[in-house]
Amino acid sequence: MSKPLGASYWKLWTATAISNLGDGVSMVAYPWLASAVTRSPILIAAAGFASRLPWLVFTLHAGVLTDRFDRRKLIVGMDFMRGFLTLFVGAIVFMNRDSLPSLNELTSITDLATNWPLYITLLVTAFLFGLAEVLRDNSAQTLMPSVVDQENLETANSRMWSAESLTNSFIGPPLGSLLIGIAIFIPFFFDAASFFIAVALIASLKGSFRPISTSTEHEKINFKAEIKEGYAWLWAHPLLRPMAIILGSMNGLGTMVGAVYILFAQEVLHTSVFTFAILGTAGAVGGTIGGLLAPKVSAKLGSGPSLSLALAAAPIGSLIVGLTSSWQVVWGVTVVETFVAVLWNTITVSLRQSIIPSHLLGRVNSVYRFFAWGSIPIGMFVGGGLVAVMTHFVSREDALRAPYLISVALGLLLWILAAPRLTSAKIEAARKSS
């Protein structure tokens, strides 16, 4: 019988649930704010690009810091920074509230003049927020093995993702639509408060969260040498190397179609703020089911077939979304895609946490995420640019559909090439050799 997850885990779980509730509220607020500031596909994609660029330029350095400093303190510091930045955005939006158009008019506005001061504010804070998120998330993933026993990693991770899905995608978006309906600045103050509450909970965790290392916090950090050590370990691993590259390809395609999703939702699906929030609940339904059932599905189908299923679901989902004008259909597709995404994460994150040596976990994890997440800003840039270019040749609606249809062919090609590299036999061999 496995041991209980313990009080520290449940504090971490609660902090994650609360901060993700705030994120779920802002999940509605940020896209609608951006679309009220500009209607340009390339500028909206650029805002997303700025928030994800740190995954490309800072991830490797974040891994070195994660393996050098107390991981709990890093999470506390970065969540405090994110809370402060969100509070700042809320204050700026409050001061500019009278210059913004009514949110209910945005489904029919395509030529809104860009509010450059507010747009630049969003761009800069998005980049700074992304920097904090990179270090925070890498620290959080490496923290889990210090909180629960190795035999409980899959259960602990799946329950954590269930909580994230429930608060981030099920409760948060409808609450966000309610708050933004009252005033556009309120969701940002709510999100900031959620970060500060999470900070207090994480700070109260008992135990040692310093990595096992021969270095000390006061020694000068040789980033090049330490990054190289993490990179060499990952690149020599026969399973994690292709797994990171495959995930990077999946994420690049996913963000290519999602770069201007808010415009697709408004102009093709004709969603109101509330309907957009309902769309967000699909992620919660799929994520919650995935969090509860992922270990069982993985055990029933096997790790390899489960990952193959996740690979195949993406192009099928893109085809359906690219051809529909029904938000209800998109909701259903999102449920399935989120379920398989949690299935993928439950298998792969738990695998990394169990086979990467503790003193290298931060760096190897960051190199893995460099390949896996570094493609996200590239995908956003490509998606926004593709829509902007296509509007010169086809209708605005067809241009917004184009990224989905192009990703179908690329996703099927990825599935054909990647599935044979992620078999159950290879995954079990990696676990046994650690």
GUNULO-854615 format. One record per residue: x, y, z of N, C-alpha, C in turn; residue in one letter. Coordinates in pm, whole numbers, padded with zeros to 5 digits, always signed. Atoms other than C-alpha are relative to their C-alpha. Layout:
! GUNULO-854615
XYZXYZXYZA
...
This chain:
! GUNULO-854615
+00086-00120+00000+00000+00000+00000+00089+00125+00000M
-00079-00122+00007+00136+00344-00092-00022+00087+00123S
+00009-00088-00117+00205+00600+00181-00091+00119-00031K
+00081-00121+00021-00023+00903+00234+00085+00110-00064P
-00073-00106+00068+00070+01208+00031+00056+00103+00097L
-00057-00083-00105+00121+01412+00348-00046+00145-00002G
+00047-00137-00017+00050+01764+00476+00070+00097-00094A
-00073-00091+00089+00322+01933+00270-00056-00006-00142S
+00056+00012+00134+00177+01793-00050-00132+00075-00010Y
+00132-00063+00007-00171+01919+00034+00009+00151+00011W
-00023-00145+00003-00037+02266+00110+00040+00043-00142K
-00041-00029+00136+00133+02260-00229-00119-00010-00094L
+00122+00019+00082-00190+02130-00386-00093+00119+00014W
+00090-00113-00025-00394+02408-00222+00053+00127-00062T
-00062-00120+00060-00149+02678-00328-00015-00002-00151A
+00012+00013+00145-00156+02546-00683-00144+00025-00044T
+00142-00018+00035-00537+02533-00688-00040+00147+00007A
+00038-00141-00017-00570+02891-00560+00063+00088-00108I
-00065-00083+00102-00312+03042-00795-00056-00030-00138S
+00060+00034+00129-00467+02853-01086-00142+00052-00013N
+00130-00066+00006-00808+02991-00992+00017+00142-00051L
-00030-00133+00050-00659+03335-01040+00038-00001-00146G
-00039+00012+00141-00502+03221-01367-00122-00024-00089D
+00121+00026+00077-00840+03093-01482-00082+00125-00022G
+00068-00129+00013-00994+03432-01414+00070+00086-00105V
-00075-00083+00094-00715+03606-01606+00002-00061-00140S
+00005+00066+00130-00749+03347-01886-00107+00063-00089M
+00103-00074+00073-01064+03533-01987+00041+00146-00016V
-00027-00144-00001-00942+03880-01893+00110+00042-00097A
-00113-00042+00084-00607+03893-02077-00033-00001-00150Y
+00031-00001+00143-00727+03783-02425-00101+00109-00038P
+00101-00102+00033-01031+04011-02413+00058+00140+00015W
-00068-00130-00011-00816+04300-02291+00086+00025-00123L
-00086-00015+00117-00567+04239-02572-00082+00031-00124A
+00083-00022+00118-00847+04225-02830-00073+00134+00006S
+00057-00134-00014-00985+04553-02690+00105+00108-00023A
-00111-00094+00022-00643+04714-02731+00041+00003-00147V
-00036+00008+00142-00573+04592-03087-00079-00113-00066T
+00066+00106+00076-00745+04386-03359+00096-00064-00100R
-00100+00053+00093-00423+04307-03544+00041-00141+00040S
-00042+00137-00033-00354+03930-03561+00147-00009+00039P
-00143+00009-00027+00021+03987-03563+00034+00063+00135I
-00026-00063-00129+00011+04220-03261-00052-00085+00116L
+00052+00089-00104-00208+03983-03060+00092-00121+00016I
-00095+00112-00007+00027+03697-03149+00131+00045+00066A
-00124-00051-00058+00322+03918-03052-00008+00009+00152A
+00017-00005-00146+00178+03964-02701+00019-00140+00059A
-00022+00138-00042+00163+03585-02667+00145-00041-00016G
-00142+00028+00026+00512+03562-02818+00086+00054+00113F
-00079-00062-00108+00648+03800-02552-00011-00080+00129A
+00019+00076-00124+00499+03591-02271+00071-00135-00003S
-00062+00132+00014+00650+03270-02410+00147+00006-00041R
-00140-00012+00040+00985+03405-02532+00096-00043+00111L
-00091+00047-00106+01143+03344-02188+00024-00150+00001P
-00022+00144+00006+01093+02970-02243+00113-00033-00098W
-00105+00022+00098+01337+03004-02532+00134+00057+00047L
-00124-00070-00032+01592+03247-02383+00046-00016+00144V
-00034+00003-00143+01584+03180-02007-00010-00139+00063F
+00025+00131-00060+01489+02816-01954+00128-00069+00047T
-00123+00069-00036+01845+02680-01951+00064+00062+00124L
-00056-00067-00117+01964+02940-01701-00086-00027+00124H
+00089+00030-00112+01657+02875-01486+00031-00136+00059A
-00035+00133-00048+01760+02511-01462+00121+00002+00090G
-00120-00012-00084+02101+02606-01323-00038+00059+00135V
+00042-00062-00126+01938+02832-01062-00080-00098+00084L
+00082+00098-00072+01694+02554-00970+00086-00103+00071T
-00090+00098-00060+01984+02317-00899+00098+00061+00099D
-00093-00067-00091+02170+02577-00693-00069+00054+00126R
+00068-00068-00110+01910+02749-00472-00119-00079+00053F
+00117+00062-00064+01631+02645-00237-00121+00015-00092D
+00108-00003+00099+01345+02551-00468-00128+00062+00055R
+00118-00063-00061+01075+02658-00223+00013+00152-00004R
-00020-00145+00001+01227+03007-00196-00013+00056-00142K
+00013-00046+00138+01246+03034-00574-00148+00013-00039L
+00144-00004+00032+00874+02952-00607-00065+00119+00069I
+00058-00112-00075+00784+03203-00336+00036+00133-00065V
-00045-00124+00060+00994+03476-00496-00065+00028-00134G
+00057-00020+00133+00861+03421-00846-00151+00022+00004M
+00145-00024-00013+00496+03399-00736-00027+00141+00053D
+00015-00137-00048+00541+03726-00546+00020+00098-00115F
-00024-00087+00115+00684+03885-00859-00118-00001-00096M
+00115+00010+00091+00395+03756-01070-00121+00072+00060R
+00109-00072-00064+00148+03891-00815+00016+00151-00014G
-00027-00144+00013+00313+04234-00823-00026+00048-00143F
+00020-00038+00140+00314+04244-01206-00149+00004-00036L
+00143+00003+00028-00053+04145-01222-00072+00117+00066T
+00056-00117-00068-00138+04414-00967+00028+00127-00080L
-00038-00117+00081+00047+04667-01183-00087+00009-00125F
+00085-00001+00120-00145+04564-01496-00142+00044+00037V
+00133-00038-00044-00472+04594-01305-00012+00150+00022G
+00002-00144-00026-00382+04947-01198+00002+00080-00130A
-00008-00070+00130-00291+05051-01555-00133-00010-00073I
+00130+00019+00066-00614+04904-01693-00106+00087+00067V
+00095-00084-00072-00811+05083-01421+00010+00146-00044F
-00019-00139+00039-00659+05416-01522-00040+00027-00145M
+00035-00016+00141-00735+05353-01893-00138-00056-00034N
+00126+00071+00023-01078+05194-01849-00096+00076-00091R
+00096-00077+00079-01269+05480-02015+00038+00009-00148D
-00044-00009+00139-01062+05462-02336-00020-00131-00076S
+00016+00130+00063-01143+05096-02406-00142-00019-00052L
+00134+00022+00054-01435+04984-02626-00078-00100+00085P
+00084+00098-00068-01727+04784-02491+00037-00140-00049S
-00040+00135+00038-01637+04414-02485-00104-00067-00089L
+00106+00061+00082-01972+04321-02641+00007+00043-00146N
-00012-00048+00138-01879+04519-02955+00113-00069-00076E
-00123+00049+00062-01557+04327-03023-00025-00108-00106L
+00026+00104+00100-01720+04045-03225-00025+00059-00138T
+00028-00064+00129-01800+04298-03499+00102+00107-00038S
-00102-00101+00029-01497+04532-03479+00125-00067-00057I
-00123+00055+00059-01204+04454-03711+00106+00106-00026T
-00093-00107+00036-01042+04796-03765+00027+00096+00115D
-00024-00083-00118-00993+04924-03410+00144+00052+00000L
-00134-00058-00009-00698+05164-03377+00070-00054+00125A
-00074+00057-00112-00428+05013-03154+00029+00105+00107T
-00032-00084-00115-00396+05166-02808+00146-00029+00039N
-00141+00035-00011-00016+05175-02816+00055+00007+00143W
-00054-00001-00138+00062+05284-02455-00042-00124+00080P
+00048+00117-00073-00154+05007-02313+00056-00128-00060L
-00056+00120+00066-00029+04756-02571+00145-00023+00043Y
-00140+00013-00042+00336+04826-02485+00010-00047+00144I
+00003+00045-00139+00253+04785-02117-00026-00150+00008T
+00030+00144+00002+00099+04444-02189+00119-00080-00050L
-00113+00070+00060+00400+04345-02401+00114-00017+00101L
-00112+00004-00095+00662+04434-02138-00033-00086+00121V
+00037+00079-00119+00473+04287-01841-00016-00147-00035T
+00012+00140+00043+00400+03970-02041+00137-00066-00003A
-00135+00056+00005+00774+03919-02096+00054-00021+00141F
-00048+00013-00138+00860+03984-01729-00074-00111+00074L
+00081+00106-00060+00575+03757-01619+00051-00136-00048F
-00051+00125+00055+00711+03487-01850+00132-00040+00063G
-00128+00030-00065+01059+03513-01697-00024-00063+00137L
+00031+00054-00133+00914+03456-01350-00065-00138-00010A
+00071+00127+00017+00693+03173-01477+00097-00113-00032E
-00096+00103+00038+00987+02985-01630+00073-00054+00123V
-00075+00044-00119+01187+02977-01306-00093-00064+00101L
+00095+00054-00097+00878+02914-01094-00044-00141-00039R
+00051+00129+00042+00747+02623-01301+00108-00107+00002D
-00107+00098-00004+01085+02455-01334+00030-00040+00144N
-00021+00030-00142+01132+02482-00957-00111-00087+00055S
+00114+00076-00051+00782+02346-00893+00008-00147-00042A
-00010+00139+00045+00839+02033-01105+00111-00075+00071Q
-00109+00066-00071+01170+01962-00932-00026-00009+00150T
+00035+00004-00142+01009+02024-00592-00077-00126+00037L
+00090+00110-00031+00762+01736-00616+00070-00122+00061M
-00065+00117-00062+01013+01452-00546+00044+00024+00144P
-00034-00030-00140+01100+01633-00219-00123+00001+00089S
+00126-00009-00075+00733+01639-00116-00066-00136+00016V
+00064+00133-00006+00612+01284-00196+00102-00108-00037V
-00086+00112+00035+00770+00940-00228-00009-00030-00149D
-00006+00029+00144+00871+00819-00574-00119-00085-00046Q
+00111+00088+00039+00597+00553-00574-00132+00076-00014E
+00122-00081+00005+00338+00830-00535+00004+00111-00105N
-00016-00113+00092+00465+01060-00812-00114+00011-00101L
+00106-00008+00100+00206+00966-01075-00132+00043+00064E
+00123-00038-00069-00079+00992-00824+00003+00147+00040T
-00013-00138-00045+00050+01321-00683-00012+00096-00118A
+00005-00087+00118+00101+01472-01029-00139+00004-00061N
+00132+00003+00062-00235+01357-01163-00102+00076+00083S
+00093-00075-00085-00421+01498-00861+00027+00150-00009R
-00035-00141+00015-00231+01824-00898-00059+00056-00127M
+00053-00048+00128-00333+01852-01263-00153+00002+00002W
+00145-00006-00014-00693+01772-01171-00040+00131+00068S
+00028-00125-00070-00687+02063-00928+00022+00119-00091A
-00029-00109+00093-00526+02288-01188-00112+00015-00103E
+00105-00004+00102-00787+02194-01447-00131+00050+00057S
+00127-00038-00060-01079+02235-01210-00006+00150+00027L
+00001-00142-00036-00979+02581-01088+00035+00089-00117T
-00048-00083+00110-00799+02710-01396-00100+00007-00114N
+00082+00006+00121-01049+02601-01659-00149-00017+00026S
+00142+00023-00026-01379+02517-01489-00062+00111+00085F
+00053-00104-00089-01430+02762-01204+00048+00139-00043I
-00059-00129+00030-01194+03040-01311-00061+00078-00115G
+00053-00078+00113-01321+03135-01659-00141+00056+00020P
+00131-00062-00025-01692+03174-01567+00007+00112+00104P
-00017-00106-00099-01586+03371-01261+00064+00122-00064L
-00065-00110+00071-01359+03579-01484-00097+00077-00087G
+00099-00068+00085-01644+03654-01725-00095+00083+00083S
+00086-00077-00090-01859+03763-01431+00071+00127+00047L
-00074-00115-00051-01587+03990-01294+00029+00103-00109L
-00030-00094+00109-01491+04138-01631-00126+00068-00049I
+00128-00062+00035-01860+04202-01696-00032+00116+00093G
+00019-00110-00096-01862+04421-01384+00094+00115-00033I
-00101-00100+00037-01539+04602-01472+00122-00073-00053A
-00106+00072+00069-01249+04508-01699+00126-00016+00085I
-00122+00006-00081-00983+04571-01431-00010-00096+00118F
+00017+00081-00121-01130+04357-01149+00069-00136-00008I
-00066+00132+00003-01001+04015-01273+00149+00005+00031P
-00144-00009-00023-00641+04138-01254+00031+00014+00149F
-00019-00012-00144-00673+04239-00889-00030-00133+00070F
+00032+00132-00054-00834+03901-00814+00118-00095-00022F
-00112+00087+00033-00547+03719-00989+00120+00032+00089D
-00113-00040-00085-00287+03920-00794-00018-00053+00142A
+00027+00050-00136-00453+03828-00464+00025-00150+00010A
-00020+00146-00003-00444+03457-00557+00149-00035+00007S
-00145+00024-00006-00066+03477-00610+00052+00022+00141F
-00050-00031-00134-00009+03637-00270-00043-00106+00102F
+00044+00109-00089-00217+03368-00095+00086-00125-00023I
-00086+00116+00032-00017+03097-00277+00139+00018+00058A
-00132-00029-00058+00305+03265-00162+00002-00038+00148V
+00006+00030-00143+00197+03236+00201-00003-00151+00026A
+00010+00145-00018+00111+02866+00163+00132-00070-00031L
-00126+00063+00037+00432+02769-00016+00109+00031+00102I
-00101-00039-00099+00642+02962+00235-00011-00080+00128A
+00022+00074-00125+00491+02753+00517+00036-00148-00011S
-00036+00141+00017+00606+02417+00371+00117-00037+00091L
-00105+00049-00089+00819+02216+00615+00091-00096-00077K
-00093+00093+00061+01131+02030+00511+00114+00070-00070G
-00115-00053+00073+01448+02074+00309-00027-00008-00150S
+00027-00006+00143+01410+02186-00050+00122+00049-00078F
-00126-00033+00070+01773+02259-00132+00043-00121-00081R
-00046+00113+00080+01908+02044-00415+00128-00059+00057P
-00124+00067-00041+02178+01789-00341+00107+00039-00101I
-00100-00052+00094+02483+01958-00493+00132+00019+00071S
-00133-00025-00055+02856+01993-00443+00029+00149+00005T
-00018-00144+00001+02819+02367-00504-00081+00064+00112S
+00074-00075-00099+02695+02629-00258-00061+00123-00065T
+00068-00117+00055+02471+02928-00307+00097+00116-00024E
-00090-00116+00005+02770+03163-00259+00111-00017-00103H
-00099+00019+00105+02997+03008-00521-00047+00066-00129E
+00032-00062+00128+03014+03188-00855-00056-00107-00094K
+00067+00095+00088+02783+03020-01104+00064+00004-00138I
-00051+00013+00137+02944+02896-01425-00115-00055-00085N
+00120+00043+00071+02626+02892-01633+00033-00091-00117F
-00033+00077+00119+02796+02757-01944+00032-00145+00034K
-00041+00136-00038+02952+02457-01770-00118-00079+00058A
+00110+00071-00065+02642+02372-01565-00113-00033-00099E
+00098+00029+00104+02406+02403-01860+00049-00115-00088I
-00058+00106+00083+02641+02183-02062-00015-00136+00065K
+00014+00128-00070+02628+01914-01794-00143-00054-00012E
+00138+00042+00015+02248+01906-01803-00034-00038-00143G
+00025+00028+00142+02240+01918-02182+00060-00134-00041Y
-00068+00125+00037+02491+01633-02214-00077-00121+00052A
+00074+00113-00057+02287+01409-01981-00125-00027-00083W
+00123+00020+00076+01964+01468-02172+00029-00051-00141L
-00026+00035+00139+02118+01442-02519+00050-00144-00014W
-00050+00138+00004+02279+01109-02430-00109-00101+00033A
+00105+00093-00040+01949+00964-02309-00082-00041-00123H
+00066+00046+00123+01789+00748-02580-00150+00024-00007P
+00145-00022+00000+01430+00822-02472-00037+00146+00022L
+00038-00137-00031+01417+01169-02319+00036+00099-00111L
-00038-00090+00111+01599+01331-02612-00109+00005-00107R
+00108-00009+00100+01342+01231-02878-00133+00045+00060P
+00125-00040-00064+01059+01282-02628-00009+00153+00010M
-00002-00146-00009+01163+01646-02575-00023+00065-00136A
+00014-00056+00135+01190+01712-02949-00142-00020-00052I
+00138+00028+00043+00853+01547-03016-00098+00094+00068I
+00088-00091-00072+00683+01751-02744+00015+00143-00051L
-00022-00133+00056+00843+02065-02882-00074+00019-00131G
+00073-00007+00126+00695+01989-03223-00150+00010+00024S
+00143-00006-00035+00352+01927-03068-00039+00139+00051M
+00031-00131-00057+00365+02251-02872+00009+00111-00104N
-00011-00099+00106+00481+02449-03174-00124+00003-00087G
+00123+00007+00081+00184+02326-03378-00121+00049+00080L
+00112-00042-00083-00053+02381-03085-00009+00150+00014G
+00004-00146-00014+00048+02744-03039-00014+00070-00134T
+00024-00059+00132+00047+02806-03412-00150+00020-00022M
+00145-00011+00018-00328+02738-03412-00062+00087+00109V
+00057-00076-00111-00379+02913-03078+00045+00144+00007G
-00058-00134-00007-00186+03232-03154-00105+00110-00002A
+00106-00102+00011-00497+03429-03250-00136-00065+00032V
+00122+00071-00036-00754+03203-03086-00111+00094+00043Y
+00103-00093-00045-00932+03499-02930-00074+00061-00119I
+00065-00053+00119-00999+03642-03278-00085-00107-00068L
+00076+00111+00056-01111+03300-03404-00131-00018+00077F
+00120+00018-00084-01351+03270-03110-00100+00113-00022A
+00090-00114+00014-01491+03619-03157-00061+00009-00140Q
+00045-00028+00137-01515+03638-03538-00053-00122-00075E
+00046+00121+00067-01569+03276-03646-00107-00071+00083V
+00096+00067-00088-01745+03125-03344-00103+00097+00058L
+00092-00105-00046-01914+03456-03252-00035-00014+00148H
+00021+00017-00143-01866+03411-02880-00007+00135+00071T
+00002-00113-00092-01959+03664-02615+00105-00027+00107S
-00093+00022-00110-01743+03710-02305-00040-00124+00080V
+00046+00114-00078-01959+03458-02121+00018-00132-00075F
-00017+00122+00079-01957+03204-02406+00146-00040-00007T
-00144+00028+00001-01578+03237-02426+00042-00066+00131F
-00029+00061-00130-01565+03156-02055-00050-00144+00006A
+00052+00137+00005-01785+02850-02112+00093-00089-00082I
-00099+00075+00079-01540+02741-02382+00118-00041+00087L
-00113+00030-00088-01271+02759-02117-00025-00115+00094G
+00030+00110-00092-01452+02508-01899+00029-00136-00061T
-00031+00129+00065-01380+02237-02157+00134-00053+00047A
-00130+00043-00049-01022+02231-02042-00009-00060+00139G
+00018+00054-00136-01139+02172-01686-00060-00138-00003A
+00065+00131+00008-01365+01884-01781+00100-00105-00047V
-00098+00095+00052-01098+01713-01989+00116-00020+00094G
-00113+00010-00091-00822+01794-01742-00034-00074+00127G
+00042+00069-00122-01016+01674-01439-00015-00150-00025T
+00015+00142+00035-01111+01348-01610+00137-00062-00023I
-00135+00050+00025-00752+01310-01727+00077-00020+00129G
-00072+00012-00126-00615+01374-01379-00046-00121+00081G
+00053+00112-00076-00843+01110-01229+00027-00135-00067L
-00006+00127+00072-00816+00848-01502+00134-00028-00069L
-00124+00018+00076-00472+00904-01659+00084-00119+00047A
-00078+00117-00042-00286+00652-01438-00066-00132-00039P
+00071+00123+00034-00557+00392-01503+00005-00026-00151K
-00007+00015+00147-00563+00457-01880+00139-00043-00042V
-00138+00037+00031-00185+00439-01891+00027-00146+00033S
-00020+00139-00039-00191+00108-01703-00076-00096-00092A
+00083+00087+00085-00468-00032-01925+00055-00009-00142K
-00047-00002+00138-00336+00076-02266+00149-00025-00012L
-00145+00000+00009+00032+00091-02183+00048+00141-00026G
-00053-00136+00015+00252+00401-02177+00017+00039-00146S
-00024-00030+00142+00346+00379-02546-00127+00031-00077G
+00127-00029+00069-00009+00350-02690-00068+00126+00053P
+00060-00121-00056-00122+00627-02452+00062+00125-00061S
-00067-00115+00061+00140+00866-02589-00033+00010-00149L
+00039+00000+00141+00053+00763-02945-00140+00058-00016S
+00135-00054+00002-00311+00843-02870+00003+00153+00011L
-00012-00145-00017-00211+01192-02754+00052+00067-00127A
-00054-00053+00125-00011+01247-03073-00106+00005-00110L
+00100+00008+00106-00300+01140-03296-00117+00096+00023A
+00116-00084-00031-00563+01348-03115+00016+00143-00050A
-00022-00140+00038-00402+01681-03206-00042+00032-00144A
+00043-00033+00137-00438+01673-03587-00148-00026-00025P
+00143+00027+00017-00785+01517-03566-00082+00116+00058I
+00068-00113-00061-00894+01794-03329+00012+00126-00084G
-00021-00119+00083-00743+02065-03551-00088-00004-00125S
+00086+00013+00119-00933+01930-03853-00144+00035+00032L
+00140-00026-00038-01266+01940-03672-00020+00149+00030I
+00014-00141-00036-01209+02289-03527+00014+00089-00124V
-00023-00082+00119-01078+02424-03858-00118+00005-00096G
+00113+00007+00092-01399+02325-04035-00133+00043+00062L
+00128-00030-00066-01662+02416-03775-00017+00148+00028T
+00030-00135-00048-01834+02740-03677-00078-00008+00131S
+00076+00023-00123-01994+02592-03366+00092-00003+00121S
-00082+00000-00120-01845+02677-03030-00024-00125+00083W
+00027+00123-00074-02015+02369-02886+00089-00115-00049Q
-00089+00102+00055-01814+02146-03122+00142+00023+00048V
-00134-00032-00049-01495+02327-03025+00014-00038+00146V
-00001+00039-00141-01586+02271-02660+00026-00150+00014W
-00018+00145-00008-01614+01896-02717+00139-00044-00040G
-00136+00033+00045-01285+01879-02908+00101+00034+00109V
-00094-00044-00104-01110+02071-02631+00000-00094+00119T
+00008+00098-00109-01235+01824-02369+00093-00118-00030V
-00080+00117+00038-01074+01536-02558+00148+00036-00004V
-00141-00038+00013-00752+01724-02635+00064+00025+00137E
-00055-00023-00133-00708+01831-02273+00018-00130+00076T
-00013+00131-00064-00770+01477-02152+00130-00069-00043F
-00120+00070+00046-00493+01335-02372+00126+00079+00035V
-00115-00079-00042-00263+01625-02281+00040-00035+00144A
-00028+00040-00138-00294+01535-01912+00054-00143+00003V
-00051+00137+00011-00242+01170-02005+00148+00002-00037L
-00140-00015+00042+00081+01268-02183+00085+00049+00117W
-00079-00059-00108+00201+01482-01891+00016-00095+00118N
-00007+00093-00112+00119+01220-01628+00110-00103-00022T
-00101+00101+00033+00341+00968-01805+00139+00061-00007I
-00134-00053+00030+00627+01191-01917+00062+00077+00115T
-00057-00076-00112+00666+01425-01618+00041-00094+00113V
-00033+00097-00104+00655+01137-01369+00123-00080-00039S
-00118+00073+00048+00910+00953-01584+00125+00083+00023L
-00117-00086-00019+01148+01250-01577+00036+00013+00148R
-00026-00017-00143+01108+01299-01204+00062-00125+00063Q
-00048+00126-00060+01189+00933-01137+00134-00046-00054S
-00124+00054+00058+01488+00877-01369+00114+00101-00007I
-00108-00098+00005+01682+01206-01369+00063+00012+00139I
-00066-00012-00131+01945+01224-01087-00039+00131+00069P
+00050-00116-00075+01840+01467-00811+00086+00123-00020S
-00088-00117+00010+02146+01691-00841-00001+00061-00140H
+00009-00050+00137+02078+01730-01216-00144+00031-00041L
+00140-00006+00038+01699+01742-01206-00040+00136-00055L
+00035-00133+00047+01668+02118-01243+00055+00029-00139G
-00063-00030+00128+01914+02145-01531-00051-00088-00113R
+00049+00089+00105+01804+01837-01724-00146+00034-00034V
+00139-00037+00021+01441+01936-01674-00010+00127-00083N
+00004-00126+00074+01516+02285-01805+00044-00019-00145S
-00041+00027+00138+01698+02151-02112-00114-00068-00075V
+00116+00067+00057+01403+01922-02176-00108+00102-00037Y
+00104-00101+00023+01164+02217-02143+00045+00104-00103R
-00049-00089+00106+01389+02428-02367-00043-00052-00136F
+00044+00060+00127+01320+02187-02651-00152-00009-00007F
+00144+00023+00000+00961+02121-02545-00082+00128-00004A
+00075-00125-00012+00853+02479-02470+00059+00114-00083W
-00063-00106+00079+01102+02685-02669-00066+00020-00135G
+00070-00010+00129+00895+02614-02979-00128+00083+00011S
+00128-00069-00018+00592+02791-02828+00003+00143-00054I
-00001-00134+00060+00696+03151-02907+00017-00003-00151P
-00017+00012+00145+00803+03038-03253-00134-00032-00065I
+00131+00036+00052+00462+02876-03309-00095+00118+00001G
+00086-00118-00006+00286+03193-03196+00034+00100-00109M
-00044-00094+00104+00491+03409-03429-00044-00048-00138F
+00039+00057+00130+00427+03175-03722-00151+00008-00018V
+00146-00002+00010+00053+03151-03646-00054+00139-00025G
+00045-00137+00021+00002+03526-03615+00040+00054-00137G
-00046-00045+00131+00213+03595-03924-00077-00065-00113G
+00075+00072+00104+00029+03329-04125-00137+00063-00021L
+00132-00063+00012-00310+03484-04047+00010+00137-00064V
-00017-00135+00054-00182+03833-04123+00026-00004-00151A
-00031+00012+00143-00044+03722-04462-00122-00050-00077V
+00113+00061+00070-00347+03511-04553-00115+00098-00021M
+00109-00097+00016-00584+03806-04504+00013+00080-00129T
-00019-00071+00128-00433+03957-04822-00048-00084-00119H
+00035+00090+00111-00541+03655-05029-00138-00063+00014F
+00131+00062-00024-00855+03513-04867-00077+00086+00099V
+00081-00075-00097-01135+03633-04641+00061-00010+00139S
-00050+00000-00138-01063+03715-04278-00034-00131+00071R
+00040+00126-00063-01257+03406-04166+00087-00115-00048E
-00084+00108+00054-01064+03173-04398+00143+00012+00051D
-00135-00021-00053-00738+03329-04279+00012-00051+00143A
-00001+00047-00138-00830+03253-03918-00011-00152+00010L
+00009+00146+00003-00908+02892-04013+00130-00065-00050R
-00116+00057+00070-00584+02842-04211+00099-00072+00093A
-00096+00071-00086-00349+02756-03916-00048-00138+00043P
+00054+00130-00041-00582+02475-03807+00016-00104-00111Y
-00002+00095+00110-00595+02316-04150+00144-00037-00039L
-00141+00030+00029-00220+02343-04210+00057-00093+00106I
-00054+00084-00108-00150+02185-03869-00047-00145-00009S
+00049+00137+00015-00354+01878-03966+00105-00086-00070V
-00100+00076+00076-00100+01764-04226+00129-00015+00080A
-00123+00005-00078+00196+01852-04004-00014-00091+00122L
+00023+00085-00117+00041+01678-03703-00003-00147-00035G
+00002+00140+00043-00023+01357-03893+00140-00050-00033L
-00138+00035+00029+00336+01358-04018+00078-00024+00129L
-00068+00016-00129+00460+01404-03662-00040-00132+00065L
+00046+00126-00059+00246+01111-03542+00067-00120-00066W
-00063+00111+00073+00385+00883-03814+00147-00016+00040I
-00143+00005-00031+00745+00974-03728+00028-00028+00148L
-00030+00003-00143+00714+00993-03349-00049-00124+00073A
+00060+00111-00075+00488+00708-03237+00094-00120+00015A
-00089+00117-00016+00745+00430-03310+00114+00023+00098P
-00111-00031-00090+01000+00610-03087-00042+00001+00146R
+00051-00011-00137+00775+00615-02778-00079-00125+00037L
+00067+00126-00032+00693+00251-02710+00005-00030+00149T
+00001+00039-00142+00607+00095-02374+00130-00068+00039S
-00125+00071-00030+00917-00122-02396+00114+00098+00027A
-00107-00098-00018+01145+00180-02432-00019+00079+00130K
+00027-00074-00123+00975+00361-02142+00035-00085+00122I
-00033+00088-00113+01005+00060-01909+00150-00022+00012E
-00146+00016-00002+01368+00013-02009+00067+00122+00062A
-00056-00122-00056+01438+00375-01918-00019+00003+00153A
+00025+00003-00145+01277+00331-01575+00095-00098+00071R
-00083+00103-00064+01474+00014-01501+00148+00035-00001K
-00142-00033+00010+01807+00160-01609+00039+00119+00085S
-00032-00119-00081+01779+00465-01380+00056-00038+00136S
